[in-house]
């Protein structure tokens, strides 16, 4: 019989060996363990083929009706009845192996397999013990680290307890507020990375800012198309210049892409000193400036840095991508330093001069 795709009716498992039995009554398949048949009985019975074909499972045997035994003669005590108990009493001579030596070999093979399994289990226990020892060592190291951290925390708490509580909390609160202000200013500046500010362009009542922007682009050598621009407008309020005349409000342009804005700033740096000549403006030609658009905080900070740099003879104060930098002089020995707050100016450059009308930014100081 083939054991392929046969399932044992007792344990519901697939039969993977060639040793199995099929019930002649219900035609179900059983492996030897579920059929309660030893391997010796299966292999060494006389006429094994006929016995296997006639074999019936325990379920079918129980379903057979009990036969009438009234005609069975009663045997006396000395009629040869076997009164022994155990395997000898329930095992018939036909069920005993024909070769006793084969039973000893099977037992020896089972003992050998049992010893191999014990050896494998012993090796597995050794591996688990080594792993457990490693884990215990790691736990001990973590506990030692935890003790060190606990000691450090205790010392810090003691130091904080000895320090005046009010001054510590006030200093922490001030530093937190300054940090939050700096972060908010950085986020606000990131929203202006696509903007430029064009200053000192004469302002008229019926001016066309889009046309002026296109002419400025031609003046600087870049073609600014309408689909490049999100918005263009003047911002702020009219201010008086140093000569008493009203200073025109700056033109703020927001571009669709930052690459267009960077190209315009690059061309403006190359053509530094460009004037309004040829822009079809009514007033006499004057110099105009194209710069990055800064937040109000950064504009004030940049102006304070320029004034402090002029006072303390710092050569380079500039801005790029919304950030303000300072360098005392050229050369690798003078690093570039970023200025974030007024305290940075006083710490790096020096004292900030007082704001006066002479120090206010004019068109001639926007470069």
C-alpha positions as CSV (number, residue, x, y, z in Angstrom):
1,X,0.0,0.0,0.0
2,X,1.2,3.5,-0.7
3,X,1.2,6.0,2.2
4,X,1.0,9.1,0.1
5,X,-1.6,11.5,1.2
6,X,-3.1,9.0,3.7
7,X,-4.4,10.4,7.0
8,X,-4.5,8.4,10.2
9,X,-8.1,8.1,11.5
10,X,-6.9,8.0,15.1
11,X,-4.5,11.0,15.4
12,X,-5.6,12.8,12.2
13,X,-1.9,13.1,11.1
14,X,-0.5,12.4,7.6
15,X,1.1,8.9,7.5
16,X,4.7,9.4,6.4
17,X,5.9,5.8,6.8
18,X,5.3,2.7,4.8
19,X,4.1,0.8,7.9
20,X,0.3,1.3,8.4
21,X,-2.9,-0.8,8.5
22,X,-6.2,-0.5,6.7
23,X,-9.4,-1.6,8.4
24,X,-11.1,-4.2,6.3
25,X,-14.5,-3.0,7.6
26,X,-14.5,0.8,7.5
27,X,-11.5,1.1,5.0
28,X,-9.8,3.8,7.2
29,X,-6.1,4.0,7.6
30,X,-4.2,3.8,11.0
31,X,-0.6,4.1,11.8
32,X,0.9,1.4,14.1
33,X,0.7,3.5,17.2
34,X,-3.0,4.3,16.8
35,X,-3.7,0.7,15.8
36,X,-1.9,-0.6,18.9
37,X,0.3,-2.9,16.9
38,X,4.0,-3.2,17.5
39,X,6.5,-3.1,14.8
40,X,7.5,-6.7,15.5
41,X,4.0,-7.9,15.1
42,X,3.7,-6.0,11.9
43,X,6.8,-7.5,10.4
44,X,7.2,-11.0,11.8
45,X,3.7,-12.5,12.0
46,X,3.1,-15.6,9.9
47,X,1.3,-14.8,6.7
48,X,1.5,-11.0,7.3
49,X,-0.3,-10.1,4.1
50,X,-3.4,-12.0,4.9
51,X,-3.5,-10.8,8.4
52,X,-3.2,-7.2,7.3
53,X,-6.0,-7.5,4.8
54,X,-8.3,-9.0,7.4
55,X,-7.3,-6.6,10.2
56,X,-10.1,-4.5,11.7
57,X,-9.9,-1.4,13.9
58,X,-11.0,-1.3,17.5
59,X,-14.1,0.8,16.5
60,X,-15.4,-1.8,14.1
61,X,-14.6,-4.6,16.4
62,X,-16.7,-3.0,19.1
63,X,-19.6,-2.7,16.7
64,X,-19.8,-6.5,16.1
65,X,-22.8,-8.1,17.9
66,X,-21.9,-10.6,20.7
67,X,-22.4,-14.2,19.5
68,X,-24.3,-16.9,21.4
69,X,-21.9,-19.0,23.5
70,X,-24.4,-21.3,25.2
71,X,-23.1,-24.4,23.4
72,X,-19.5,-23.8,24.5
73,X,-18.5,-26.7,26.9
74,X,-17.3,-25.7,30.4
75,X,-13.7,-26.5,30.9
76,X,-12.3,-27.9,34.1
77,X,-9.5,-26.4,36.1
78,X,-6.9,-28.7,34.7
79,X,-8.0,-28.4,31.1
80,X,-4.9,-26.5,30.0
81,X,-6.2,-23.0,30.7
82,X,-3.3,-20.5,31.0
83,X,-3.7,-18.8,34.4
84,X,-0.7,-16.5,34.0
85,X,-1.1,-12.7,33.9
86,X,0.7,-10.0,31.9
87,X,2.0,-10.0,28.3
88,X,2.4,-13.8,28.3
89,X,-1.3,-14.2,29.0
90,X,-2.5,-11.9,26.3
91,X,0.0,-12.6,23.6
92,X,-0.6,-15.6,21.4
93,X,2.2,-17.7,20.0
94,X,1.4,-16.3,16.5
95,X,2.0,-12.8,17.8
96,X,5.5,-13.5,19.1
97,X,8.4,-12.7,16.9
98,X,9.7,-15.7,14.9
99,X,13.3,-14.6,15.6
100,X,14.0,-13.6,19.3
101,X,17.4,-12.1,18.2
102,X,15.6,-9.4,16.1
103,X,13.8,-8.2,19.1
104,X,17.0,-7.8,21.0
105,X,18.5,-5.8,18.0
106,X,15.5,-3.5,18.0
107,X,15.8,-2.9,21.7
108,X,19.5,-2.1,21.3
109,X,18.7,0.3,18.5
110,X,16.1,2.0,20.6
111,X,18.6,2.3,23.5
112,X,21.2,3.8,21.1
113,X,18.7,6.3,19.8
114,X,17.8,7.2,23.4
115,X,21.4,7.8,24.3
116,X,21.9,10.0,21.3
117,X,18.8,12.0,22.3
118,X,20.2,12.4,25.8
119,X,23.5,13.6,24.4
120,X,21.8,16.2,22.2
121,X,19.7,17.4,25.1
122,X,22.9,17.7,27.2
123,X,24.5,19.9,24.6
124,X,21.4,22.0,24.3
125,X,21.4,22.5,28.1
126,X,25.0,23.6,28.0
127,X,24.2,26.1,25.3
128,X,21.3,27.5,27.2
129,X,23.4,27.7,30.4
130,X,26.1,29.8,28.5
131,X,23.4,32.0,27.1
132,X,21.9,32.5,30.5
133,X,25.3,33.3,32.0
134,X,25.8,36.0,29.3
135,X,22.4,37.5,30.0
136,X,23.1,37.6,33.7
137,X,26.4,39.4,33.0
138,X,24.6,42.0,30.9
139,X,22.0,42.5,33.6
140,X,24.7,43.0,36.2
141,X,26.4,45.6,34.0
142,X,23.1,47.4,33.4
143,X,22.4,47.4,37.2
144,X,25.8,49.0,37.8
145,X,25.2,51.7,35.2
146,X,21.8,52.3,36.8
147,X,23.5,52.7,40.1
148,X,25.9,55.3,38.7
149,X,23.1,57.2,37.0
150,X,21.1,57.2,40.3
151,X,24.1,58.6,42.1
152,X,24.6,61.4,39.5
153,X,20.9,62.3,39.7
154,X,21.1,62.4,43.5
155,X,24.1,64.7,43.4
156,X,22.4,67.0,40.8
157,X,19.3,67.2,42.9
158,X,21.4,68.1,45.9
159,X,23.1,70.8,44.0
160,X,19.8,72.2,42.7
161,X,18.4,72.1,46.3
162,X,21.4,74.1,47.5
163,X,21.0,76.7,44.7
164,X,18.4,79.5,45.2
165,X,15.2,78.3,43.5
166,X,14.0,81.7,42.3
167,X,17.2,82.6,40.4
168,X,17.4,79.1,38.8
169,X,13.8,79.1,37.6
170,X,14.1,82.7,36.3
171,X,17.3,81.9,34.3
172,X,15.7,78.8,32.9
173,X,12.5,80.7,31.9
174,X,14.5,83.4,30.2
175,X,16.6,80.9,28.2
176,X,13.5,79.0,27.2
177,X,11.8,82.2,26.0
178,X,14.8,83.3,24.0
179,X,15.0,79.8,22.4
180,X,11.4,79.9,21.5
181,X,11.7,83.3,20.0
182,X,14.7,82.2,17.9
183,X,12.8,79.1,16.7
184,X,9.7,81.2,15.8
185,X,11.8,83.7,13.9
186,X,13.5,80.8,12.0
187,X,10.1,79.4,10.9
188,X,8.9,82.8,9.9
189,X,12.1,83.4,7.8
190,X,11.7,80.0,6.1
191,X,8.3,81.2,4.8
192,X,10.1,84.1,3.1
193,X,12.8,82.1,1.2
194,X,11.1,82.6,-2.1
195,X,10.8,86.4,-1.7
196,X,13.0,89.3,-2.7
197,X,12.9,93.0,-1.7
198,X,13.6,95.6,-4.3
199,X,14.4,99.0,-2.7
200,X,14.7,102.6,-3.9
201,X,12.4,102.2,-7.0
202,X,10.5,105.5,-7.3
203,X,6.8,105.1,-6.4
204,X,4.0,106.5,-8.5
205,X,0.2,106.5,-8.1
206,X,-0.6,104.6,-11.4
207,X,2.5,102.4,-11.5
208,X,2.4,98.9,-13.0
209,X,4.6,96.8,-10.7
210,X,4.5,93.7,-13.0
211,X,5.9,95.8,-15.9
212,X,8.5,97.4,-13.6
213,X,9.6,93.9,-12.5
214,X,9.9,92.7,-16.0
215,X,12.0,95.7,-16.9
216,X,14.2,95.2,-13.8
217,X,14.8,91.6,-15.0
218,X,15.9,92.8,-18.4
219,X,18.1,95.3,-16.7
220,X,19.8,92.6,-14.7
221,X,20.0,90.1,-17.7
222,X,17.2,87.7,-16.7
223,X,13.8,87.2,-18.3
224,X,11.1,87.2,-15.7
225,X,7.9,85.7,-17.0
226,X,4.5,86.2,-15.5
227,X,4.1,82.6,-14.5
228,X,7.3,82.8,-12.4
229,X,5.7,85.4,-10.0
230,X,3.1,84.6,-7.3
231,X,2.7,88.2,-6.2
232,X,4.3,91.6,-6.5
233,X,3.4,94.6,-4.2
234,X,4.8,97.4,-2.1
235,X,4.9,96.9,1.6
236,X,5.4,99.2,4.6
237,X,4.6,102.9,5.0
238,X,6.1,106.0,3.5
239,X,9.2,107.2,5.4
240,X,11.2,110.4,5.1
241,X,14.8,110.1,3.9
242,X,17.7,112.0,5.3
243,X,17.2,114.8,2.8
244,X,13.6,115.3,3.9
245,X,12.0,113.6,0.9
246,X,9.7,110.7,1.3
247,X,11.5,107.4,0.7
248,X,9.6,105.0,-1.7
249,X,8.3,101.8,-0.2
250,X,10.2,98.6,-1.1
251,X,8.7,96.2,-3.7
252,X,8.3,92.7,-2.4
253,X,8.2,89.9,-5.0
254,X,7.3,86.3,-4.3
255,X,8.4,83.8,-6.9
256,X,7.0,80.3,-7.6
257,X,10.3,78.7,-7.3
258,X,13.3,79.5,-5.2
259,X,15.7,78.9,-8.1
260,X,14.3,82.0,-9.9
261,X,14.8,84.0,-6.8
262,X,18.4,82.8,-6.4
263,X,19.2,83.6,-10.0
264,X,17.8,87.1,-9.6
265,X,19.9,87.7,-6.5
266,X,23.0,86.4,-8.3
267,X,22.5,88.7,-11.3
268,X,21.9,91.6,-9.0
269,X,25.2,90.9,-7.2
270,X,27.0,90.7,-10.5
271,X,25.5,93.9,-11.8
272,X,25.9,95.8,-8.5
273,X,25.4,99.5,-9.1
274,X,22.5,99.2,-11.5
275,X,20.3,102.3,-11.8
276,X,16.7,102.9,-12.8
277,X,17.7,104.3,-16.1
278,X,15.7,102.7,-18.9
279,X,12.9,101.5,-16.6
280,X,10.4,104.1,-17.9
281,X,10.1,105.8,-14.6
282,X,9.2,109.5,-14.3
283,X,11.9,110.5,-11.7
284,X,15.6,110.9,-12.5
285,X,17.6,107.7,-12.5
286,X,18.9,106.4,-9.2
287,X,20.5,103.3,-7.9
288,X,18.2,100.4,-6.8
289,X,19.0,97.3,-4.7
290,X,17.7,93.7,-4.8
291,X,18.1,91.9,-1.5
292,X,16.6,88.9,0.3
293,X,13.5,89.6,2.3
294,X,14.0,89.3,6.0
295,X,11.7,89.2,8.9
296,X,11.3,92.3,11.1
297,X,13.5,90.7,13.8
298,X,16.2,89.8,11.3
299,X,16.1,93.3,9.7
300,X,16.7,94.9,13.0
301,X,19.3,92.4,13.9
302,X,21.2,92.9,10.6
303,X,21.1,96.7,11.1
304,X,22.5,96.4,14.6
305,X,25.2,94.0,13.3
306,X,26.2,96.5,10.6
307,X,26.3,99.4,13.1
308,X,28.4,97.3,15.6
309,X,30.7,96.1,12.7
310,X,31.3,99.7,11.6
311,X,32.0,100.7,15.2
312,X,34.4,97.8,16.0
313,X,36.0,97.6,12.6
314,X,34.6,94.3,11.5
315,X,35.0,94.0,7.8
316,X,32.3,91.5,6.7
317,X,28.7,91.6,7.8
318,X,26.3,89.8,5.4
319,X,23.1,87.8,5.1
320,X,22.4,84.6,3.1
321,X,19.2,82.5,3.0
322,X,17.7,84.5,5.8
323,X,20.8,84.0,8.1
324,X,23.1,86.7,9.3
325,X,26.9,86.1,9.4
326,X,29.9,88.1,10.5
327,X,33.6,87.8,10.0
328,X,36.2,90.2,11.4
329,X,38.6,89.9,8.4
330,X,39.5,87.7,5.5
331,X,41.6,84.6,6.0
332,X,41.2,81.1,7.5
333,X,42.1,82.5,11.0
334,X,38.9,84.5,11.1
335,X,35.9,82.0,11.1
336,X,32.4,82.8,9.9
337,X,30.1,83.3,12.8
338,X,26.3,83.2,12.6
339,X,24.4,85.9,14.6
340,X,21.0,84.8,16.0
341,X,20.2,87.4,18.6
342,X,21.4,90.8,19.9
343,X,23.3,89.0,22.7
344,X,25.4,87.2,20.0
345,X,26.3,90.6,18.5
346,X,27.6,91.9,21.9
347,X,29.4,88.6,22.6
348,X,31.1,88.3,19.2
349,X,31.5,91.8,17.8
350,X,31.1,94.1,20.8
351,X,28.7,96.7,22.2
352,X,25.8,97.7,19.9
353,X,25.7,101.5,19.4
354,X,22.6,103.4,20.3
355,X,20.0,103.8,17.5
356,X,20.0,107.4,16.2
357,X,18.5,109.1,13.1
358,X,22.0,109.0,11.6
359,X,22.1,105.3,12.0
360,X,18.7,104.6,10.3
361,X,19.0,102.7,7.1
362,X,18.7,104.7,3.9
363,X,18.8,103.8,0.2
364,X,22.5,104.4,0.1
365,X,23.1,101.9,2.9
366,X,21.1,99.0,1.6
367,X,23.9,97.3,-0.4
